[in-house]
């Protein structure tokens, strides 16, 4: 399951990835999902765009 999510996250544009991460945090979604998004955010060096 996790590998499928990685493929999905890799295809998200930067702005949608950031929005998804922020919303997942707000909604307190699963830690695994948030971590998946956060890893991709870090990989793309986008952490500075998250408020």
mmCIF file of the N, C-alpha and C atoms, coordinates in Angstrom:
data_MODEL
# 
_entry.id   MODEL 
# 
loop_
_atom_site.group_PDB 
_atom_site.id 
_atom_site.type_symbol 
_atom_site.label_atom_id 
_atom_site.label_alt_id 
_atom_site.label_comp_id 
_atom_site.label_asym_id 
_atom_site.label_entity_id 
_atom_site.label_seq_id 
_atom_site.pdbx_PDB_ins_code 
_atom_site.Cartn_x 
_atom_site.Cartn_y 
_atom_site.Cartn_z 
_atom_site.occupancy 
_atom_site.B_iso_or_equiv 
_atom_site.pdbx_formal_charge 
_atom_site.auth_seq_id 
_atom_site.auth_comp_id 
_atom_site.auth_asym_id 
_atom_site.auth_atom_id 
_atom_site.pdbx_PDB_model_num 
ATOM 1   N N  . UNK A 1 1  ? 0.826  -1.208 0.000  1.00 0.00 ? 1  UNK A N  1 
ATOM 2   C CA . UNK A 1 1  ? 0.000  0.000  0.000  1.00 0.00 ? 1  UNK A CA 1 
ATOM 3   C C  . UNK A 1 1  ? 0.859  1.257  0.000  1.00 0.00 ? 1  UNK A C  1 
ATOM 4   N N  . UNK A 1 2  ? 1.892  1.283  0.820  1.00 0.00 ? 2  UNK A N  1 
ATOM 5   C CA . UNK A 1 2  ? 2.736  2.467  0.914  1.00 0.00 ? 2  UNK A CA 1 
ATOM 6   C C  . UNK A 1 2  ? 3.384  2.789  -0.423 1.00 0.00 ? 2  UNK A C  1 
ATOM 7   N N  . UNK A 1 3  ? 3.835  1.791  -1.158 1.00 0.00 ? 3  UNK A N  1 
ATOM 8   C CA . UNK A 1 3  ? 4.480  2.033  -2.455 1.00 0.00 ? 3  UNK A CA 1 
ATOM 9   C C  . UNK A 1 3  ? 3.520  2.696  -3.425 1.00 0.00 ? 3  UNK A C  1 
ATOM 10  N N  . UNK A 1 4  ? 2.245  2.308  -3.405 1.00 0.00 ? 4  UNK A N  1 
ATOM 11  C CA . UNK A 1 4  ? 1.257  2.944  -4.271 1.00 0.00 ? 4  UNK A CA 1 
ATOM 12  C C  . UNK A 1 4  ? 1.111  4.418  -3.922 1.00 0.00 ? 4  UNK A C  1 
ATOM 13  N N  . UNK A 1 5  ? 1.119  4.733  -2.641 1.00 0.00 ? 5  UNK A N  1 
ATOM 14  C CA . UNK A 1 5  ? 1.004  6.118  -2.198 1.00 0.00 ? 5  UNK A CA 1 
ATOM 15  C C  . UNK A 1 5  ? 2.184  6.958  -2.619 1.00 0.00 ? 5  UNK A C  1 
ATOM 16  N N  . UNK A 1 6  ? 3.375  6.365  -2.595 1.00 0.00 ? 6  UNK A N  1 
ATOM 17  C CA . UNK A 1 6  ? 4.583  7.084  -3.006 1.00 0.00 ? 6  UNK A CA 1 
ATOM 18  C C  . UNK A 1 6  ? 4.475  7.472  -4.466 1.00 0.00 ? 6  UNK A C  1 
ATOM 19  N N  . UNK A 1 7  ? 3.999  6.573  -5.299 1.00 0.00 ? 7  UNK A N  1 
ATOM 20  C CA . UNK A 1 7  ? 3.846  6.865  -6.724 1.00 0.00 ? 7  UNK A CA 1 
ATOM 21  C C  . UNK A 1 7  ? 2.847  8.003  -6.903 1.00 0.00 ? 7  UNK A C  1 
ATOM 22  N N  . UNK A 1 8  ? 1.759  7.973  -6.168 1.00 0.00 ? 8  UNK A N  1 
ATOM 23  C CA . UNK A 1 8  ? 0.746  9.021  -6.249 1.00 0.00 ? 8  UNK A CA 1 
ATOM 24  C C  . UNK A 1 8  ? 1.319  10.372 -5.838 1.00 0.00 ? 8  UNK A C  1 
ATOM 25  N N  . UNK A 1 9  ? 2.012  10.412 -4.730 1.00 0.00 ? 9  UNK A N  1 
ATOM 26  C CA . UNK A 1 9  ? 2.569  11.657 -4.197 1.00 0.00 ? 9  UNK A CA 1 
ATOM 27  C C  . UNK A 1 9  ? 3.619  12.229 -5.146 1.00 0.00 ? 9  UNK A C  1 
ATOM 28  N N  . UNK A 1 10 ? 4.404  11.385 -5.765 1.00 0.00 ? 10 UNK A N  1 
ATOM 29  C CA . UNK A 1 10 ? 5.435  11.842 -6.702 1.00 0.00 ? 10 UNK A CA 1 
ATOM 30  C C  . UNK A 1 10 ? 4.842  12.613 -7.878 1.00 0.00 ? 10 UNK A C  1 
ATOM 31  N N  . UNK A 1 11 ? 3.599  12.353 -8.208 1.00 0.00 ? 11 UNK A N  1 
ATOM 32  C CA . UNK A 1 11 ? 2.969  12.987 -9.371 1.00 0.00 ? 11 UNK A CA 1 
ATOM 33  C C  . UNK A 1 11 ? 2.242  14.284 -9.043 1.00 0.00 ? 11 UNK A C  1 
ATOM 34  N N  . UNK A 1 12 ? 2.116  14.595 -7.763 1.00 0.00 ? 12 UNK A N  1 
ATOM 35  C CA . UNK A 1 12 ? 1.427  15.829 -7.385 1.00 0.00 ? 12 UNK A CA 1 
ATOM 36  C C  . UNK A 1 12 ? 2.274  17.051 -7.736 1.00 0.00 ? 12 UNK A C  1 
ATOM 37  N N  . UNK A 1 13 ? 1.655  18.090 -8.279 1.00 0.00 ? 13 UNK A N  1 
ATOM 38  C CA . UNK A 1 13 ? 2.391  19.348 -8.463 1.00 0.00 ? 13 UNK A CA 1 
ATOM 39  C C  . UNK A 1 13 ? 2.729  19.937 -7.092 1.00 0.00 ? 13 UNK A C  1 
ATOM 40  N N  . UNK A 1 14 ? 3.740  20.765 -7.044 1.00 0.00 ? 14 UNK A N  1 
ATOM 41  C CA . UNK A 1 14 ? 4.222  21.326 -5.776 1.00 0.00 ? 14 UNK A CA 1 
ATOM 42  C C  . UNK A 1 14 ? 3.114  21.994 -4.969 1.00 0.00 ? 14 UNK A C  1 
ATOM 43  N N  . UNK A 1 15 ? 2.314  22.819 -5.608 1.00 0.00 ? 15 UNK A N  1 
ATOM 44  C CA . UNK A 1 15 ? 1.286  23.552 -4.873 1.00 0.00 ? 15 UNK A CA 1 
ATOM 45  C C  . UNK A 1 15 ? 0.239  22.621 -4.269 1.00 0.00 ? 15 UNK A C  1 
ATOM 46  N N  . UNK A 1 16 ? -0.125 21.577 -4.987 1.00 0.00 ? 16 UNK A N  1 
ATOM 47  C CA . UNK A 1 16 ? -1.101 20.634 -4.475 1.00 0.00 ? 16 UNK A CA 1 
ATOM 48  C C  . UNK A 1 16 ? -0.503 19.767 -3.365 1.00 0.00 ? 16 UNK A C  1 
ATOM 49  N N  . UNK A 1 17 ? 0.765  19.462 -3.474 1.00 0.00 ? 17 UNK A N  1 
ATOM 50  C CA . UNK A 1 17 ? 1.449  18.711 -2.421 1.00 0.00 ? 17 UNK A CA 1 
ATOM 51  C C  . UNK A 1 17 ? 1.455  19.509 -1.120 1.00 0.00 ? 17 UNK A C  1 
ATOM 52  N N  . UNK A 1 18 ? 1.800  20.784 -1.204 1.00 0.00 ? 18 UNK A N  1 
ATOM 53  C CA . UNK A 1 18 ? 1.822  21.640 -0.021 1.00 0.00 ? 18 UNK A CA 1 
ATOM 54  C C  . UNK A 1 18 ? 0.428  21.750 0.585  1.00 0.00 ? 18 UNK A C  1 
ATOM 55  N N  . UNK A 1 19 ? -0.558 21.997 -0.246 1.00 0.00 ? 19 UNK A N  1 
ATOM 56  C CA . UNK A 1 19 ? -1.940 22.106 0.221  1.00 0.00 ? 19 UNK A CA 1 
ATOM 57  C C  . UNK A 1 19 ? -2.393 20.805 0.891  1.00 0.00 ? 19 UNK A C  1 
ATOM 58  N N  . UNK A 1 20 ? -2.052 19.684 0.298  1.00 0.00 ? 20 UNK A N  1 
ATOM 59  C CA . UNK A 1 20 ? -2.429 18.378 0.848  1.00 0.00 ? 20 UNK A CA 1 
ATOM 60  C C  . UNK A 1 20 ? -1.775 18.145 2.195  1.00 0.00 ? 20 UNK A C  1 
ATOM 61  N N  . UNK A 1 21 ? -0.524 18.503 2.313  1.00 0.00 ? 21 UNK A N  1 
ATOM 62  C CA . UNK A 1 21 ? 0.193  18.333 3.580  1.00 0.00 ? 21 UNK A CA 1 
ATOM 63  C C  . UNK A 1 21 ? -0.429 19.189 4.679  1.00 0.00 ? 21 UNK A C  1 
ATOM 64  N N  . UNK A 1 22 ? -0.665 20.447 4.383  1.00 0.00 ? 22 UNK A N  1 
ATOM 65  C CA . UNK A 1 22 ? -1.243 21.364 5.366  1.00 0.00 ? 22 UNK A CA 1 
ATOM 66  C C  . UNK A 1 22 ? -2.632 20.873 5.794  1.00 0.00 ? 22 UNK A C  1 
ATOM 67  N N  . UNK A 1 23 ? -3.443 20.462 4.834  1.00 0.00 ? 23 UNK A N  1 
ATOM 68  C CA . UNK A 1 23 ? -4.800 20.003 5.140  1.00 0.00 ? 23 UNK A CA 1 
ATOM 69  C C  . UNK A 1 23 ? -4.767 18.705 5.937  1.00 0.00 ? 23 UNK A C  1 
ATOM 70  N N  . UNK A 1 24 ? -3.864 17.808 5.605  1.00 0.00 ? 24 UNK A N  1 
ATOM 71  C CA . UNK A 1 24 ? -3.730 16.551 6.346  1.00 0.00 ? 24 UNK A CA 1 
ATOM 72  C C  . UNK A 1 24 ? -3.363 16.821 7.800  1.00 0.00 ? 24 UNK A C  1 
ATOM 73  N N  . UNK A 1 25 ? -2.506 17.812 8.012  1.00 0.00 ? 25 UNK A N  1 
ATOM 74  C CA . UNK A 1 25 ? -2.136 18.194 9.376  1.00 0.00 ? 25 UNK A CA 1 
ATOM 75  C C  . UNK A 1 25 ? -3.348 18.785 10.113 1.00 0.00 ? 25 UNK A C  1 
ATOM 76  N N  . UNK A 1 26 ? -4.079 19.668 9.448  1.00 0.00 ? 26 UNK A N  1 
ATOM 77  C CA . UNK A 1 26 ? -5.256 20.289 10.058 1.00 0.00 ? 26 UNK A CA 1 
ATOM 78  C C  . UNK A 1 26 ? -6.290 19.245 10.455 1.00 0.00 ? 26 UNK A C  1 
ATOM 79  N N  . UNK A 1 27 ? -6.495 18.249 9.600  1.00 0.00 ? 27 UNK A N  1 
ATOM 80  C CA . UNK A 1 27 ? -7.507 17.223 9.842  1.00 0.00 ? 27 UNK A CA 1 
ATOM 81  C C  . UNK A 1 27 ? -7.000 16.078 10.713 1.00 0.00 ? 27 UNK A C  1 
ATOM 82  N N  . UNK A 1 28 ? -5.724 16.168 11.096 1.00 0.00 ? 28 UNK A N  1 
ATOM 83  C CA . UNK A 1 28 ? -5.098 15.141 11.924 1.00 0.00 ? 28 UNK A CA 1 
ATOM 84  C C  . UNK A 1 28 ? -5.288 13.745 11.326 1.00 0.00 ? 28 UNK A C  1 
ATOM 85  N N  . UNK A 1 29 ? -4.969 13.638 10.034 1.00 0.00 ? 29 UNK A N  1 
ATOM 86  C CA . UNK A 1 29 ? -5.059 12.346 9.357  1.00 0.00 ? 29 UNK A CA 1 
ATOM 87  C C  . UNK A 1 29 ? -3.969 11.419 9.875  1.00 0.00 ? 29 UNK A C  1 
ATOM 88  N N  . UNK A 1 30 ? -3.919 10.214 9.366  1.00 0.00 ? 30 UNK A N  1 
ATOM 89  C CA . UNK A 1 30 ? -2.987 9.218  9.898  1.00 0.00 ? 30 UNK A CA 1 
ATOM 90  C C  . UNK A 1 30 ? -1.544 9.703  9.807  1.00 0.00 ? 30 UNK A C  1 
ATOM 91  N N  . UNK A 1 31 ? -0.779 9.313  10.809 1.00 0.00 ? 31 UNK A N  1 
ATOM 92  C CA . UNK A 1 31 ? 0.632  9.703  10.866 1.00 0.00 ? 31 UNK A CA 1 
ATOM 93  C C  . UNK A 1 31 ? 1.391  9.164  9.657  1.00 0.00 ? 31 UNK A C  1 
ATOM 94  N N  . UNK A 1 32 ? 1.029  7.990  9.191  1.00 0.00 ? 32 UNK A N  1 
ATOM 95  C CA . UNK A 1 32 ? 1.696  7.396  8.029  1.00 0.00 ? 32 UNK A CA 1 
ATOM 96  C C  . UNK A 1 32 ? 1.470  8.242  6.775  1.00 0.00 ? 32 UNK A C  1 
ATOM 97  N N  . UNK A 1 33 ? 0.241  8.718  6.582  1.00 0.00 ? 33 UNK A N  1 
ATOM 98  C CA . UNK A 1 33 ? -0.076 9.541  5.423  1.00 0.00 ? 33 UNK A CA 1 
ATOM 99  C C  . UNK A 1 33 ? 0.643  10.887 5.500  1.00 0.00 ? 33 UNK A C  1 
ATOM 100 N N  . UNK A 1 34 ? 0.599  11.502 6.670  1.00 0.00 ? 34 UNK A N  1 
ATOM 101 C CA . UNK A 1 34 ? 1.280  12.783 6.859  1.00 0.00 ? 34 UNK A CA 1 
ATOM 102 C C  . UNK A 1 34 ? 2.773  12.627 6.628  1.00 0.00 ? 34 UNK A C  1 
ATOM 103 N N  . UNK A 1 35 ? 3.345  11.555 7.133  1.00 0.00 ? 35 UNK A N  1 
ATOM 104 C CA . UNK A 1 35 ? 4.772  11.304 6.932  1.00 0.00 ? 35 UNK A CA 1 
ATOM 105 C C  . UNK A 1 35 ? 5.101  11.123 5.452  1.00 0.00 ? 35 UNK A C  1 
ATOM 106 N N  . UNK A 1 36 ? 4.241  10.445 4.724  1.00 0.00 ? 36 UNK A N  1 
ATOM 107 C CA . UNK A 1 36 ? 4.433  10.260 3.287  1.00 0.00 ? 36 UNK A CA 1 
ATOM 108 C C  . UNK A 1 36 ? 4.489  11.611 2.575  1.00 0.00 ? 36 UNK A C  1 
ATOM 109 N N  . UNK A 1 37 ? 3.551  12.482 2.906  1.00 0.00 ? 37 UNK A N  1 
ATOM 110 C CA . UNK A 1 37 ? 3.527  13.817 2.313  1.00 0.00 ? 37 UNK A CA 1 
ATOM 111 C C  . UNK A 1 37 ? 4.743  14.631 2.736  1.00 0.00 ? 37 UNK A C  1 
ATOM 112 N N  . UNK A 1 38 ? 5.069  14.572 4.031  1.00 0.00 ? 38 UNK A N  1 
ATOM 113 C CA . UNK A 1 38 ? 6.197  15.349 4.544  1.00 0.00 ? 38 UNK A CA 1 
ATOM 114 C C  . UNK A 1 38 ? 7.515  14.923 3.903  1.00 0.00 ? 38 UNK A C  1 
ATOM 115 N N  . UNK A 1 39 ? 7.687  13.641 3.697  1.00 0.00 ? 39 UNK A N  1 
ATOM 116 C CA . UNK A 1 39 ? 8.907  13.156 3.046  1.00 0.00 ? 39 UNK A CA 1 
ATOM 117 C C  . UNK A 1 39 ? 9.043  13.725 1.640  1.00 0.00 ? 39 UNK A C  1 
ATOM 118 N N  . UNK A 1 40 ? 7.941  13.783 0.929  1.00 0.00 ? 40 UNK A N  1 
ATOM 119 C CA . UNK A 1 40 ? 7.978  14.330 -0.430 1.00 0.00 ? 40 UNK A CA 1 
ATOM 120 C C  . UNK A 1 40 ? 8.216  15.839 -0.399 1.00 0.00 ? 40 UNK A C  1 
ATOM 121 N N  . UNK A 1 41 ? 7.609  16.528 0.555  1.00 0.00 ? 41 UNK A N  1 
ATOM 122 C CA . UNK A 1 41 ? 7.839  17.970 0.722  1.00 0.00 ? 41 UNK A CA 1 
ATOM 123 C C  . UNK A 1 41 ? 9.318  18.221 0.974  1.00 0.00 ? 41 UNK A C  1 
ATOM 124 N N  . UNK A 1 42 ? 9.900  17.452 1.869  1.00 0.00 ? 42 UNK A N  1 
ATOM 125 C CA . UNK A 1 42 ? 11.330 17.594 2.172  1.00 0.00 ? 42 UNK A CA 1 
ATOM 126 C C  . UNK A 1 42 ? 12.193 17.265 0.957  1.00 0.00 ? 42 UNK A C  1 
ATOM 127 N N  . UNK A 1 43 ? 11.841 16.220 0.251  1.00 0.00 ? 43 UNK A N  1 
ATOM 128 C CA . UNK A 1 43 ? 12.586 15.803 -0.940 1.00 0.00 ? 43 UNK A CA 1 
ATOM 129 C C  . UNK A 1 43 ? 12.644 16.930 -1.980 1.00 0.00 ? 43 UNK A C  1 
ATOM 130 N N  . UNK A 1 44 ? 11.557 17.667 -2.094 1.00 0.00 ? 44 UNK A N  1 
ATOM 131 C CA . UNK A 1 44 ? 11.474 18.765 -3.067 1.00 0.00 ? 44 UNK A CA 1 
ATOM 132 C C  . UNK A 1 44 ? 11.938 20.098 -2.477 1.00 0.00 ? 44 UNK A C  1 
ATOM 133 N N  . UNK A 1 45 ? 12.386 20.102 -1.250 1.00 0.00 ? 45 UNK A N  1 
ATOM 134 C CA . UNK A 1 45 ? 12.830 21.324 -0.560 1.00 0.00 ? 45 UNK A CA 1 
ATOM 135 C C  . UNK A 1 45 ? 11.731 22.388 -0.543 1.00 0.00 ? 45 UNK A C  1 
ATOM 136 N N  . UNK A 1 46 ? 10.536 21.982 -0.161 1.00 0.00 ? 46 UNK A N  1 
ATOM 137 C CA . UNK A 1 46 ? 9.393  22.892 -0.149 1.00 0.00 ? 46 UNK A CA 1 
ATOM 138 C C  . UNK A 1 46 ? 8.956  23.285 1.250  1.00 0.00 ? 46 UNK A C  1 
ATOM 139 N N  . UNK A 1 47 ? 9.667  22.823 2.254  1.00 0.00 ? 47 UNK A N  1 
ATOM 140 C CA . UNK A 1 47 ? 9.261  23.071 3.631  1.00 0.00 ? 47 UNK A CA 1 
ATOM 141 C C  . UNK A 1 47 ? 9.159  24.567 3.933  1.00 0.00 ? 47 UNK A C  1 
ATOM 142 N N  . UNK A 1 48 ? 9.970  25.373 3.293  1.00 0.00 ? 48 UNK A N  1 
ATOM 143 C CA . UNK A 1 48 ? 9.953  26.821 3.536  1.00 0.00 ? 48 UNK A CA 1 
ATOM 144 C C  . UNK A 1 48 ? 8.652  27.479 3.057  1.00 0.00 ? 48 UNK A C  1 
ATOM 145 N N  . UNK A 1 49 ? 7.851  26.781 2.240  1.00 0.00 ? 49 UNK A N  1 
ATOM 146 C CA . UNK A 1 49 ? 6.607  27.337 1.711  1.00 0.00 ? 49 UNK A CA 1 
ATOM 147 C C  . UNK A 1 49 ? 5.413  26.989 2.583  1.00 0.00 ? 49 UNK A C  1 
ATOM 148 N N  . UNK A 1 50 ? 5.639  26.234 3.652  1.00 0.00 ? 50 UNK A N  1 
ATOM 149 C CA . UNK A 1 50 ? 4.541  25.826 4.531  1.00 0.00 ? 50 UNK A CA 1 
ATOM 150 C C  . UNK A 1 50 ? 4.506  26.772 5.715  1.00 0.00 ? 50 UNK A C  1 
ATOM 151 N N  . UNK A 1 51 ? 3.342  27.353 5.963  1.00 0.00 ? 51 UNK A N  1 
ATOM 152 C CA . UNK A 1 51 ? 3.181  28.349 7.025  1.00 0.00 ? 51 UNK A CA 1 
ATOM 153 C C  . UNK A 1 51 ? 2.696  27.696 8.280  1.00 0.00 ? 51 UNK A C  1 
# 
